[in-house]
Amino acid sequence: MSVVNCSVPAAGGNGHVEVPPTACPLHRLGSVRRLQGISPRSVARHLGTDVATVRREEQETSDMLLSRLYEWQRALDVPASELLVDTGDSLSTPVMRRAQLVRVMKTALAILEETEQESVRRMVQTLIAQLTEIMPELEGVGPWHTVGRRRRRDELGVAAQRRLSEDVFVDLVD
């Protein structure tokens, strides 16, 4: 049986607690993050960690300290109760509306970035102002990424397809 090591600064001894993994879902970090339209990289930045740690922690069976759950709560800007597994599958109405407004704001900002028509630009600016009036925290939301398309996990990036000269490896052998 594998064991997860968790660092606990306030605990006595070496500061580590061994937590056995569980088979049942414990939280909804991954699904809430996706519903909020927040990237793993953005969450990692908020948590002060790397994307691999974020992906590991957002697995619904990963056990974590309550203090870490509250860090996630601040990063995702949702009530902590929404991060816990509940009998219902959907988010509460206020959190769902917030997620929908974030997606609408991202779309409006993407249109604003792409449009060259002044009339469309004015309408989108008005829409952005109205959305910000409804929900002031939308001020810091960025547009959808419009460059290229996202790779699937099984696809390799451009760097993997580039060929290297054999001279690069000669220096490594010597």
N, C-alpha and C positions, 0 to 999 in steps of 0.2 A: 504494500500500500504506500503510495507516495504521500509526501507531506509538504505543505506550503509554509515557507518561512515568512513571518511578518515582523517588521521592526516595530518595537514599542518603546519610545523614549522614556516614558514614565515608569516602566516596569523595572523591578529589581533584577539583579544578576546581569546577564549578558544583553538584555533588551530584546530578545527574540522569543516569539511564541510560536509553537508548532500547531498549525491548524490543519486537520485532515480534510481532504477535498470531499465534496458532497455530490450526489447524483441529482438532487432536486434543485430547481431554480431558486436562487436566493435574491436576485435583484434584476432590474430592467435597465441597467446603465446603457447597454448598446442600443436597445430599441428606442429609448428616450433620446439618446444622442442623435440617432438618425432622424427621428421625428422632428427634432429641433433644427435639423439642417446644419449641424455643427460637425466639422471634420475631426478625425482623430488627432491630426496635427495640432489643431486649435485647442483641443482638450489637453493634449500633452503640454502645450505651452502654458495653459492656465494652471496645470498641476505641477509644473516644473519637473517633468519626466520625459521619457521618450515614447514614441508611438507604439513600440512593441509592448511596453508596460501597459499602455492604455488598452490595447487590444486584448491583452491577457486579463486585465481587471474587468473589462466589460463582458467577458464571457459570463453568462448568467449563473454558472455553477461555481464561479470563483468566490471564495470566502474572503472577506476583508474586514478590517477594523471599522468600527462605527465612525471614528474620526476621519478615515479615508472616504467613507461614504458622504460625509458632510463636505469634504473638499470637492468631490464630484458634484454635489448639490450646488455649491457655489459656482463651479465651472459651467454647469448646464443651466443655471438660473431657473431651477424648478423647485417646488416643495420636496423635501426629503421623502415624504410619503409616496410621491410619484415614482421614486426610484426602487421602491420595494415591490416584491411580487404581490399581486392582489388577485382576488377572485375574478375581477373583470379584466378584459384584455386591453381596453382603450384607456387613454389618459383622461383625467378629469376635464370638464368642459373648459375652465380657464386656461389650463396648460395646452390643451388641444388648439384653442383659439390663438394662443400665443405662437404656437408652432406654425399654424396656418398664416398668421400675419408676417412671420419671419420669412416664409417662402414667398409670399406676395411681394414683400419689400425687396428680396433678392432678385425677383423677376423684374420689378420696376427699375432697379439699379442697373441690371443688365441691359434693359431696353435703353436707358439713358446713355449708357456707354456706347452702344452700337448705333443709335439713330443719328442721322445727319439732318433730318427735317426739323426745322425750328418749331413748327406747330406741335409735333409729337414731343419734342424736348420740353416745351412749356407744360403740356398736359402731364407728362411723367413727373416733372418737378412738382406740380400741384399735387399729384397722387402721393409722392414721397412726403411732402409736407403734411398731408392729411393723415397718412399712416403714422408719422412721427407724433402728430397731435394725439392720435388715439393711444399710441404706445411709445412714450419717449425713449425707452431703451432700445428701440430700433435704430437709433442714431448711429450706432457703431457697426451695424450689419453691412457686410460687403456683398457685391453682386455674385451671381453664379459664375463659375469659371467658364470662359468661353473659348479658351485656346485648346484645340484638339479634342480628343475624347479620352475618357478615363480607361486605363488598362484594366483587364480582369486580372485576378490573382495568378492565373496560369500563363499569362502573356509576359514576354520579356520586353524590356525597354530598348530604346535605340542603342544605348551603351553596350548591351549584350550582343548586338548585331554588328558592331564595328570590328574590323580586323586590325590586329596589331602587327607591326613589323617584327620579324624574328630578331632584329637588333635589340629590341627591348629586353628580351629574355637572355641575351648574351651577357649583359651586365649583371644579371642576377646569379648566373652560374659561377662567375669569377669571384 
